Amino acid sequence: MRGVHFLVDDDGRKTAVFIDLKKNARLWEDFYDVAVAMSRAKEPRESLESVKRQLRGRSKRG
């Protein structure tokens, strides 16, 4: 893939990647989105109904 280069260690294993953001801005956005989602995977979940109640409560205060 153009604009993507891997850094390898002495054994030839890929250890890092360089992404040309001018050529691959979309690729970086996708990678970042996945990284954020993975970092939040173990956060507690809220039900849709709970979120709706919270939003309705905010609109009544404002």
N, C-alpha and C positions, 0 to 999 in steps of 0.2 A: 504494500500500500504506500503510495507516495506521501511523503511528509511524516512518516512514522518510522522511527529508528530505535532499535533495542540496544541497550548496554548489556554486555555479557561479562560474566566473571571468567577467571582463568580456566574453568572447566567447560566453558561455552554455555552455561546456563543463563537465561535471561534474568536480569536483576532489576532493570528499570526500562522505562520507555520515554522517548522524547517525541512529543507531538507538535508538529508545526501548526500553531493555532490559526494562522492565516489560511492554511489549506484545509484544516480539519476542525473548525470551530464546533461543528455539530457533534463530531466524535467526542470531543472533550465534554460538551454539555451532557451527553448520554452517560459517559463514564462518571462524571460528577454526580448526576442524579442517582445512579446505582450505588455509588459510595455513600451518599447521604441516606438512602433507603436502608442499606445494610447497617449503618451506624445506629439507626433508630429501630431496628428489628426487634429488640428486646424491651422497648419502652412499653409501658402499659397501654392497653387499648381502651377506647371509649366507644360506647354504642352510638349509633346514629341518633337515637332518641335522646340520649344524654346531651349530645352536641346541640341538637335542635332546641332543647330546653334552655341551655346556656345562652344561645343566640337570642331566643325570645326574651329572656330576662334582660339582656343588654339593651334591646330595642325599647323596652318599657322604661328603662332608666333615663335614656337619652332623649 
